[in-house]
Amino acid sequence: MASSRRRQVCLRSGFWSLLFYCVYSHLKLVLAEEVDGCDNLRLGQYLCNDPKIDEATQEPENCRDMTAWVECLPAPNISCRLSNGTEFRFSGEEVGFNKTIPCRNVSGYSYKVAVALSLFLGWLGADRFYLGYPALGLLKFCTVGFCGIGTLIDFILIAMQIVGPADGSNYIVDYYGARLTRLSITNQTYRKPHLSL
């Protein structure tokens, strides 16, 4: 009887000691943790607004040097350090920081117009004239689209956005439209080694 009582007291004191240690270590971590800057928040701790899209270019209105800024709102009850150094606890309504997103350089050449010209008037070289390649346009006009073969090849190249405007800009494509992004492999590209069987 006395040994079971002693065992219960020992278990209770062990339980309370363990509980006290867990609460103490958790509070120590929470209170000692340094608050990061708002721009270092993890994915899911903030929500960025959609950029305002310019109707004429179909790119963000504040696009400069291939980047644009969007406002990001930290989630409710997230604390982070603002750019001026003050710590702030957000309610989900305030803008916490700005994030950069990529945008494209466009100069007035529409993708839809280029594809339509290539499809219907490509044999006359109208697509190449439109994109700023007058020599190739004249050559296609004189040879009737290289007897149709050049017309077909140009249509495929323009539809795949491989041939673009001569000034190096990008096509105007709807912001949520069929844009293609070229991926290139260079010497700095990481290549996953093949597993031998």
Summary of the structure (lengths in Angstrom):
residues: 197
radius of gyration: 30.8
end to end distance: 66.4
largest distance: 111.7
contacts: 461
relative contact order: 0.10
helix: 40%
strand: 18%
